[in-house]
Amino acid sequence: MAIKDLAARIRAGDRRALARAITLIESRRADHRAEATALLAELGPDRQALRIGLSGTPGVGKSTFIEAFGLMLTGQGKRVAVLAVDPSSARSGGSILGDKTRMERLSRDPNAFIRPSPAQSQLGGVARRSREAVALCEAAGFDVVLIETVGVGQSETQVAEMSDLFVLLLAPAGGDELQGVKRGIMETCDLILVNKADGALKTTANRTQADYTVALRLLRKRPRDPEGIPKALTVSALDGAGLEAAWAEMQALAEWRRTQGHWDAIRTAQARYWFHEEVRQGLMAQLSGDPALAARLADLEADVAEGKMTPAEGAAAALVPLFQGSRGRPPARKRG
């Protein structure tokens, strides 16, 4: 299918075209990468959705929460896209991609779109091309894009670089009440939602929420936040309690950032971040894609492994061929 035709179908809200486009951008083939870049350029940044990153430890109920939250939003007439990142095996590289089956009701909703993707070797809780998948969902006219991360703990902060709001989901009495004083994921999130605030766990959830409220006061206030943010709330994905209040907080925070000029500044900073990420990934692709460079990289790797040079020396030597002229010397700077 031609790129212009695919772009037109995506703009028209064609779910199959959107799924096909996400498959295209996730491909590692060089020709597919060129087509994906052309598609994103064709679509352009015409539309903006509210991007919500959602993280939490395994077993906290992320999928259950997303389904309940997504159904609430579609019930209000909003179109919701869910990009779920599944962990990949360190041995085989495979992923189960079972998030869609765990959101059975939401997956049947005509105003919802769910796409699971493998994390592969990407660190930070998201897939390498999740940011571009978000852009495709925006182009398809979705109002809210939920980005569910793998759920690996304190280091899972990269989703904050592709979302407008970052929500951390926690379980009652998870034993991490004092994590609020540590740098990392607690310092990056905008809202903390203590899930499973129902039945016998309701009292415990309220106590956990109070503990986190106290802990969050120890964090330094960010210029992009109004008073009281980050904030801890209780929710129940089982009976829906607290979902409306959580959504109201998200909307209020997003609106405050828009009116105060932080919204555009955050997205500008994110664009810079991903530019540098693409440069780093491009350098590694060039090193491994060229046979001669790949052979040199393997030799240097062996020298480092045998202790003949340090990792820093090996890395510096590996990058030299990328910046040398045809005679083996760095190209001279132009005098202006």
Order of alpha helices (4+ residues) and beta strands (2+ residues): alpha-alpha-alpha-beta-alpha-beta-alpha-alpha-beta-alpha-beta-beta-alpha-beta-alpha-beta-alpha-alpha-alpha-alpha
